[in-house]
Amino acid sequence: MNFSMIKQAMELKSKLQKTQKELAKMTVEAESGNGAVRVTASGSQKILSIKILPDVIDPNNSKQLEKLVFKAVTDALDKAKKLADEKLGKLTGGMKIPGITD
């Protein structure tokens, strides 16, 4: 058994866990419709809030609001994933680790 490799793996695991906790506290924002819909997501890719300006709520045109919400959510999650990839990639040297960097 190579104890040096085991030690390195344990250190990496600890650093990854610390970074994941830090990511959970970080936030990204995205908007659509010139700010009509704003979405905040955590660095761990969880939606934290969705804010919609009242003047874009049209009961006769729900499709437009759905598109704005979908775009803002998609953009927020993309930004969160990019942030996570950046932070975790520094630790893993770009190596994909299932469940962590995938």
N, C-alpha and C positions, 0 to 999 in steps of 0.2 A: 504494500500500500504506500502511496506517495502522500505523506502527511502535508507536504508543502502545497500540493494541489488542493487538498481538502481545505486547508487553511485559506487559500486564495478564494476558493469557491464560497466559503462561509463569509469572508470579508465582502465579496461581491454581492452576495445575498443581502447582507446587512445594509450595504450602500444602496442597493436597489429598493429595499423596503423604505429606507429613509427618504429617497427621492420620490417614491410613490406617495408617501405621506405629504411631502412638500407640494407635489403636483395637486393633491386633493385640496390644498389651501389656495392654490393659484387660480385665477379666473381669466377668461377671455370673453370678449363681447363681439357680437355680430349684429348687423341690422339689415333691414330690407325696406324698400319703399321710402327711401330718404329718411330713415329713422322712424317710420310708422310702426315698425315691429322691431323690438330689441330683445336679443336672447343672450343670457349670461350662462356660461358653462364652466365647470371646474376643469383643471388640468388633467383630472382623471376621467374626463369625458362624460360627466353627468350634467344634465341641464339643471341649472339652479333657479333661473327665473325667465319668464317671458312677459314682456311689457308691450301692450298694444295701445296706440293712441285712439281715443274714442271716435275721432272723425273718420277712421278707416273701417269702422264696424258698420257695414251696410247689410241689413238682413236680406236684401234683394240680390246681393252679389257676394255670397259666402265663398265662392270659388277664388276670388281675388285675394281675400284674407287668408284663405288656406295656402295659396301660393306664396304669399309674403311670409307666413309663419314657417312653411316648409323650407324656404330659401334661407331664412335667418337661422333656423335650427341646424340645417345642413352646414352652413358656413361656420357656426359656432363649434360644432363637433369637429369639423376639419381643422380649425385653428387649435382646438384642444389636442387633437391627435398630433399635429405638427409640433406643438409645445412638448408633449410627452416624448415623441420620437427624438426631439433635440436633446432633452434632459437625460433620457435613458440611453440614448445612443452614445453619449459621452462615456458612460460607464461600461457599456458592452462593446465599444469599438465598432458599432454598426452591426454587430452580430444579432440576428433575430432569435429571440428566446420566446417560445410559445407561452402565451398567457401573460407575458410581460411587455414585449416589444412588438407584438404582432398586430 
